[in-house]
Amino acid sequence: MLSNFSDQISNTELLKDVLAVEELPELARAQALWCYADNIRCDEGGDGWLRELATAARLFDNAQHATGALEIRVDILKHKSNYKTATHDTEELWEIKRRLENVGNFRAAMGCLRAIVLINTHGLATPPASLRSRVHEDWSRLSSLCRSKQLQTSPDAADVLDWQSTVCKTPKDLEYLEHFYDNIADLDAPNVIFYVLQKLRQQYKKMGESEKAAKCLSRRPDTLPRKIFIDEGLDPFDARLKMISTKEEVSDTERELACLRSELDKVRGIVADTVDMEHRDAEVRRLLDIAATYIGQCKIRGEAQMDLIGPLIYDAIEGLCETLDERRARLHRGELLLCNADHLQGELVFLDAANDFERAREVTIRILKTAADLQEAAIAMFEEGEHQLEMGMAKARLGLTCEKFWKLIETETFDGFSLAVKNLTDALAIVEKFGRLSTQRSYCQKLVLLWWDRFRIHVEESAVNVQSTEAHSMLLKWVNKADELATAERNQVSLLSRQRAVTGKQALQSDNSVLQLQQVARYVSEQTNDDMMAWEWLQKARARSLSDMLALGINIPVHLRVLIEADAELTRLLDEEKNLAEQVRDASVPYSAETWRIQNKLQAHRDTMRLRDPLREVLDLREGRPESLASLTEISTRSPDAASRRILLVDWTVRDGCCAAFVVSDAGLKFFKTTVTAEEMSLWKTQWAAACEQAKLSGSDKRSYNLLKEMFKVVEGLLTLSAEGDLLVFCPDDVLRGIPLHAAVMPNRPGKRKDKQETLLERNPIVYAASMTSFAHCVTREMGRQRTARDMSRSYVAVFERTDQPDVAAAEDSSAGDKLNEAEEKLRDECYEKTRDTARRVGAQTVVVGREVTHASFVSALQADRVCFLGHCDLDEGSAILGKDVLQQGLELGGSSSSSSSSSGSPGPPHHAPGSRSHVFTTSDFFAVDIIASHVTLLACSSANEALGAPEDPIGIISALLCAGATSVIGTMWKLNLATANLVMGLLEETTGDDAMGHEEGVMVDLAIALQRVVKRLRESRDNRAPYKWAPLVLHGAWVLSGHDDT
């Protein structure tokens, strides 16, 4: 009981009187001196408390107390230790704990653990896992030895719990907290249980386990304070109300009113019995939320019921405001005014404009005017109470009411548009001071749409020069501001826990405001004939789609991660960014001037990060920052083969319903629009698929070639902008994705055979790209690689062990399930033998086939400069967009990670959790390994058939490979049978061999020319001239393997 003595006697003067008693027993004097020393330490500081404790320790020894002196030593170490002596002091405390246990003083031993915790929390440093584990195990053991579980609610327990939750970083740490909860779960200690559950919820949230976090407080709802019970939405009345969704559920008005009256009476009783102002405030906020829920249901409840419910709950709120202090009362009265305004505007849904338009218009104007008056009164109320954030949000609502006015009526004396703009602008300026990023983006978006409406009015007035209007300049201003805020949100989301960050970034691409922003920018550029603006926004949309869907900046290429981890300063800067972001996220008042200050500091810190190249690259990946026109134009002039041919970067898109293209070259930016409509191309896709199937069955390719001749109308504009032999880089958009533009058949040219049917690919080597930004990154990385022909390493991988993808030749003979039939096994074995022969012939360093292809062996293969993979893609085609999660697409392997037969020590991705597809090397896995390979050939079914990120970019396996480190990939746009894949593998080897390629300086292998030659060879072959056999082959990324010929 010694450790509790100071709680019983804490008055210093009283202690002096006790110590002045001469006949006081030594044991009692020692206890009193201990308490007196503690008071001196707290009140005066210095070393006086240590002298008093030394005397107390001697008295304990004189009284032959078994543990008194030891406990005093624990107290001294706990308060005197510092970071320099922490290690030594901790070891001494472990020894004292052992001695205390030996004499059976388990409570004092637990006090030792508390002291160890406090010592190892200096500077908020994270202690080693071994120490955390040892403390937890000893605490659990000592708790079980003590008879009373009440010890779990002591100050010692609270300190240990705080420490374990503060340093919680792993699932193991969460186990400690869960065990702590299990020990007290059945105690009648509601405050303590609630405290522990709160800690658990915080940690689950930090680790991205949102589902488990949400369930924490519902484990013991009986322990929750009323305020928390309300804030968490666990009240049954609230839950029932929010579940209502149909008219049938609210048809009994009397019953609804009775339920509401009963609830209001209960709340009045709770408030009457509550002294705490915070708890009263929570009850009023809850009623305001209930009122908002009723207003949201006005359409299904009907006008009559709402006219009864509204006054009932509004009067109750007004009455409860009387019980609050003046500042809180002003806040809630202002919110009540806004509720009344919303209620009035909710009545607009009951107007019959179809049958009596003039009356409906008149009533609408009257309602909007009254609502605006209520909103202005609320703004005044918030201003008087100094509720700045609420005032800003009320101004935004007033702005939207003014916008409705503007669309109904506009006079010389009333300018609804200007009032709407002013109020929304004021609202944005206010919320900016509170660091509320999502609200800023919302208000900015409203200003964009408001000015867009005004701009479209000018467009319809054809006599007006729209570029000279205020609407045009203001619209561009707010579009750019909204774009900056979206970028800030990308950064914010990227610093969440991994799973939440990935999900959050991917969700941005389906965010309606992001789509609207791109739609507005495209519309403005088209109406002003501003091709540069249209092109720039196209680049932004594609680069950001790639970043968001592949979670770039969260998925960081290993080579970049290694650079950062090797530099202490870069690591510190990245950690500091994360720390500042956590301060914003964990702020006790989420939206405050302090939050705003930290966010500004965070932005300044990112500006500092941009001064260091590796961190700038991380930020660019995370934000999806596009390349500029100047940098893309430079590619064509700095490339090793610039003297022999031009490079044209072609962004395919749709404008005014027709296929169109932006072309960047050394001549600058050009634009052309075709007469081919998007609907025609959509129909072409359907016809093309049918024609390919027909060619497979009948052997006739006439229909396929006729369709490719029709395709010429799409690419025809390129012929006047390029010469034969120029390199074309295609980035298709919209309906043009997945269409083999390179296979378009051109009209016969003079000097060519009439039956030649030359394709665009044969006129010009062609490369594809998911975005011109990713293309530029690939080229830059490849041009920076130094190698010679002797350095060029190769690896070959072939795996056809399953038939669940029906692209293996002779698939019509396939048996059910994933077991290969006899014919398939024969083709597979021939493929494996061909792969081994090719690998031997070229001196490949690695060749793995069949069941040997595991995660580890595939990672090992990716360490070569050139990799050839023959096998299946796993695209999860049963889902709506080629897979629910792009990051889970991948390449099928022959064995799972657990069946690896490769040598130990090979690098590899993280272990796959139970339930994952261990036989698939996923898109996400590519970011977990260091990809040395420059070029990867994927002769796998539909490897270039990538999932589409809304709204612009094709994302998938090839894009992941290129972002993770590779610089070029040859893939297939649709399924390729095994015999053709074998042939292509051999032809690629022939066309890229030393004897086949004429090297430019700095170019070791021209991949674009190589693929062009392969297609020509296939077309010259009677067995392979059908388009479905050669047209699927496409090259993505850099068009060359750079280096120097030393042969």
Secondary structure, DSSP 8 states (H G I E B T S, - for coil): -GGGHHHH---HHHHHHHHT-TT--HHHHHHHHHHHHHHHHHHT-SSHHHHHHHHHHHHHHHTT-SSHHHHHHHHHHHHH--TTTHHHHHHHHHHHHHHHHHTT-HHHHHHHHHHHHHHTTGGG----HHHHHHHHHHHHHHHHHSS-GGGGGSHHHHHHHHHHHHS--SHHHHHHHHHHHHHHTTSS-HHHHHHHHHHHHHHHHHTT-HHHHHHHGGGSGGGS-HHHHHHTT--HHHHHHHH--SGGGG--HHHHHHHHHHHHHHHHHHHHT---HHHHHHHHHHHHHHHHHHHHTHHHH-HHHHHHHHHHHHHHHHHHHTTS-HHHHHHHHHHHHHHHHHHHHHGGGG--TTT-HHHHHHHHHHHHHHHHHHHHHHHHHHHHTT-HHHHHHHHHHHHHHHHHHHHH---SS--HHHHHHHHHHHHHHHHHTTT-HHHHHHHHHHHHHHHHHHHHHHHHSTTS-GGGSHHHHHHHHHHHHHHHHHHHHHHHHHTS-HHHHHHHHHHHTT-HHHHHHHHHHHHHHHHTT-HHHHHHHHHHHHHHHHHHHTTBTTB--HHHHHHHHT-HHHHHHHHHHHHHHHHHHT-SSSSSHHHHHHHHHHHHHHHHHTTSHHHHHHHHHHHT----HHHHHHHHHHSTTTTT--EEEEEEEEETTEEEEEEEETTEEEEEEEEEEHHHHHHHHHHHHHHHHHHHHH---HHHHHHHHHTHHHHHHHHTT--TT-EEEEE--GGGTT--GGG-B----TTS-TT---BHHHHS-EEE-S-HHHHHHHHHHHHT---BGGG--EEEEE-----SSTTSTTGGG--STT---HHHHHHHHHHHHHHHHHHHHHT-SEEEEGGG--HHHHHHHTTSSEEEEEE-EE--TTSTTS-S-GGG-EEE-SS-GGG--S-TT--------TTS-TTEEEHHHHTTS----SEEEEEETTTT--EEETTTEEESHHHHHHHHT-SEEEEESS---HHHHHHHHHHHHHHTSTTT----TTEEEEHHHHHHHHHHHHHHSTTT-SHHHHTTEEEEE-SEEE-B---
